[in-house]
Amino acid sequence: MTPEEFGAATSVSRETLDRFRLYAALLTKWQRAVNLIGKSTAADIWERHFLDSAQLYPHLSERPGLIDFGSGAGFPGAVLALLGARDVHLVESDSRKCAFLRELDRQLGLGMTIHEDRIDHLTPWKASSLTARALASLPKLLDMAEEFLTPETVILFPKGETVDQELTEALKGWNMTVSRLPSRTSPTSVILRLTRVERKK
């Protein structure tokens, strides 16, 4: 996918597309020293990472306050901030990846809050939206997220071929409203949109 194709697919402004170009340039530069993304996906940043993250944007809560667990190179959290998500918090325990995220935030002027820590070491606060990409299985993600949730929190988790198995396991311990949204980047993937998530008593 080219930058122009990404722009057409997301209907972003020319200015925003230029900022995504800067993001791609920074990612390519840092990738030489820090393993930010898998080598097999480095040649297709625009679809495998930018579009894959951007497709979550229309499904976020309308209220500010996004937490992205395991942000890595900023996917999806920094992409969502670039698209207009407000009060974005990125959680990443790897210090080198956090250094990249801080430089990205500085150069793009996104105003994100970057937490260099393990999720279970944070003092929880309540999120309007919560995301995580390729971090853990659904039951483990819900365990991590529990203290950050309200009945109105919107959870968005991209999932692959194990989604049915993960959902079956998660529903043993959790009540939730589940929407399965088609992925724009992979026919074998879905986006789980979860609301009213609470642990079964």
Long-range contacts (C-beta under 8 A, 24 or more apart in sequence): 1-44, 1-46, 1-47, 1-51, 2-46, 3-46, 5-46, 6-46, 6-47, 6-50, 6-51, 6-54, 9-51, 9-184, 10-51, 10-54, 10-83, 12-83, 16-82, 16-83, 19-82, 19-108, 20-50, 20-82, 22-107, 22-108, 23-50, 23-74, 23-78, 23-79, 23-82, 23-104, 23-108, 24-50, 26-100, 26-103, 26-104, 26-107, 27-73, 27-100, 30-100, 30-103, 34-96, 34-97, 34-99, 34-100, 36-72, 36-73, 36-97, 36-100, 37-72, 37-73, 47-185, 48-185, 49-73, 49-75, 49-79, 50-79, 51-184, 51-185, 52-76, 52-133, 52-158, 52-183, 52-184, 52-185, 52-186, 53-79, 53-80, 53-133, 54-79, 54-80, 54-83, 55-183, 55-184, 55-185, 55-191, 56-80, 56-131, 56-156, 56-158, 56-191, 57-83, 57-84, 57-85, 59-154, 59-156, 59-181, 59-191, 59-193, 60-85, 60-128, 60-129, 60-154, 60-156, 61-128, 61-129, 61-152, 61-153, 61-154, 63-128, 63-129, 63-152, 64-128, 65-126, 65-127, 65-128, 65-129, 66-127, 66-128, 66-129, 66-130, 66-131, 67-91, 67-127, 67-129, 67-130, 67-131, 67-148, 68-130, 68-131, 68-132, 69-119, 69-130, 69-131, 69-132, 69-135, 69-141, 69-144, 69-145, 70-119, 70-132, 70-133, 70-134, 70-135, 70-136, 71-97, 71-101, 71-114, 72-97, 72-133, 73-97, 73-100, 73-101, 74-100, 74-101, 74-104, 75-133, 76-131, 76-133, 76-156, 76-158, 77-112, 77-131, 78-104, 78-105, 78-108, 78-110, 78-112, 80-131, 81-110, 81-111, 81-112, 82-108, 82-110, 85-129, 87-113, 88-112, 88-113, 89-113, 89-114, 89-115, 89-127, 90-114, 90-115, 91-115, 91-117, 91-119, 91-122, 92-116, 93-117, 93-118, 93-119, 119-144, 120-144, 124-148, 126-150, 126-153, 127-153, 128-152, 128-153, 128-154, 129-153, 129-154, 129-155, 129-156, 130-154, 130-155, 130-156, 131-155, 131-156, 131-157, 132-157, 133-157, 133-158, 134-158, 137-162, 137-166, 137-169, 138-163, 138-166, 138-167, 138-169, 138-170, 138-192, 139-166, 139-169, 139-170, 139-173, 139-174, 142-170, 142-173, 142-174, 142-197, 142-199, 145-197, 146-199, 149-197, 149-198, 151-196, 151-198, 152-195, 153-195, 153-197, 154-193, 154-194, 154-195, 155-192, 155-193, 155-194, 155-195, 155-197, 156-191, 156-192, 156-193, 156-194, 157-191, 157-192, 157-194, 158-183, 158-189, 158-190, 158-191, 158-192, 159-189, 159-190, 159-191, 159-192, 160-186, 160-188, 160-189, 161-188, 161-189, 163-190, 163-192, 167-192, 172-200, 173-199, 173-200, 174-198, 174-199, 174-200, 175-199, 175-200
